[in-house]
Amino acid sequence: MSETIIKQFQEKITTASQKGQVIRITGSGSKDWYGNNLKGETLTTKEYSGILSYQPDELVITVKSGTSLKEVEQALAEKNQQFAFEPPHFGPGATIGGMIAAGLAGPGRVSVGGLRDFVLGAKIMNGQGQVMDFGGTVMKNVAGYDVSRLMPSSMGTLALLLDVSIKVLPKAAATATVSVAMEQSEAIHLMNLLASQPWPLNASAWLGEKAGMLYLRLSGAKAAVQSAITSFAKTYGMQQIDAEEAAAFWTSLREQTHPWFKNSLEENLWRVALPSTTDTLNLGGETFIEWHGGQRWYKGSFEPGTIKDLAQSLGGHASIFKAKNKNAQMLSSLKDHPLTAALVSVEDRLRKTFDPQGVFATGRLI
């Protein structure tokens, strides 16, 4: 069955290459809103699904790209394991391929690393219909292009992902969330202070305007978590949140179903990446800050040049995550930032190597 589907993929890609057509890769479509305008004939991966190999003792799972993300997370949970980077689903049908293509991570990214850090190997099909294997199922297994690490965040514009091997981690023995009312500037300072100390700090979030609420998620050994709860209560007046309420809170931030995001369809939702210690930006309106200050969300119709130039002046970058007007240029490209502009030629050479006819050149990423 898998060989038949792969052959169908090859025929479609080869035909598109010969006719100069563009193909848009899709799974369930749960992230169709993400990135620039959709174009091209669709190639769906939904039928190419299944867990190929799962080795709990080796902390690695190999999955076909059309496999349901929910199905894989359930299989991991049965062994008390997880994707520690907490990928958002943004829909019940989210697939592993969509997870890799989007390259997004949730609250836990700040402590464990991003999705790309967990990709061990990949099987892909290039723009000429050729199947290629890269990487493997261990951390040090790379020769030539480390394409398995290039697939995350490529938005289907480099190659068709067939199979991927991903590192997983055990769930923590204990988890707890504490919160306290605090001004934004003070919260940014405290998040970074605590992150620099040996506390089991797994995730952080601050929501509000000038004043707001700081939330910290603790994760690790039971003794370490309890010690942090006691110390934070005594030193900062933090109160522990009910476990079910806390789990729902972090899920709502990951999936952007929290009330803070309720107006995100009425105005642009900006994602700003900054050095974590950067102080308050004073852009006005409510702000959502996570990753100890490294990722900040703003809602509003800002002039693109204004917010992007501000982010760059502070050593970061800004892009529209959800756009009110789909004609807006959403994602940042390498050439948008002086520190990465030199990599544009490298990116161009990679695209020409893997997709010389531009079969996957949907323009969705840049």
HELIX and SHEET records of a PDB file:
HELIX    1   1 SER A    2  LYS A   19  1                                  18    
HELIX    2   2 PRO A   56  GLU A   58  5                                   3    
HELIX    3   3 LEU A   69  GLU A   78  1                                  10    
HELIX    4   4 ILE A   96  ALA A  102  1                                   7    
HELIX    5   5 ARG A  109  VAL A  112  1                                   4    
HELIX    6   6 LEU A  115  PHE A  118  5                                   4    
HELIX    7   7 VAL A  147  LEU A  150  1                                   4    
HELIX    8   8 GLN A  184  ALA A  195  1                                  12    
HELIX    9   9 LYS A  222  TYR A  236  1                                  15    
HELIX   10  10 ALA A  243  ARG A  254  1                                  12    
HELIX   11  11 PRO A  259  PHE A  261  5                                   3    
HELIX   12  12 TRP A  291  GLY A  293  5                                   3    
HELIX   13  13 PRO A  304  SER A  313  1                                  10    
HELIX   14  14 LEU A  334  ASP A  336  5                                   3    
HELIX   15  15 ALA A  341  LEU A  343  5                                   3    
HELIX   16  16 VAL A  344  PHE A  354  1                                  11    
SHEET    1   A 2 ILE A  23  THR A  26  0                                        
SHEET    2   A 2 GLU A  41  THR A  44  1                                        
SHEET    1   B 5 ILE A  51  GLN A  55  0                                        
SHEET    2   B 5 VAL A  60  LYS A  64 -1                                        
SHEET    3   B 5 LEU A 160  LYS A 167 -1                                        
SHEET    4   B 5 VAL A 119  MET A 125 -1                                        
SHEET    5   B 5 VAL A 131  GLY A 135 -1                                        
SHEET    1   C 2 GLN A  81  GLN A  82  0                                        
SHEET    2   C 2 LEU A 169  PRO A 170 -1                                        
SHEET    1   D 8 GLN A 239  GLN A 240  0                                        
SHEET    2   D 8 ALA A 174  GLU A 183 -1                                        
SHEET    3   D 8 ALA A 211  GLY A 220 -1                                        
SHEET    4   D 8 LEU A 201  GLY A 208 -1                                        
SHEET    5   D 8 THR A 287  GLU A 290 -1                                        
SHEET    6   D 8 GLN A 295  LYS A 299 -1                                        
SHEET    7   D 8 LEU A 269  ALA A 273 -1                                        
SHEET    8   D 8 HIS A 317  LYS A 322 -1                                        
END                                                                             
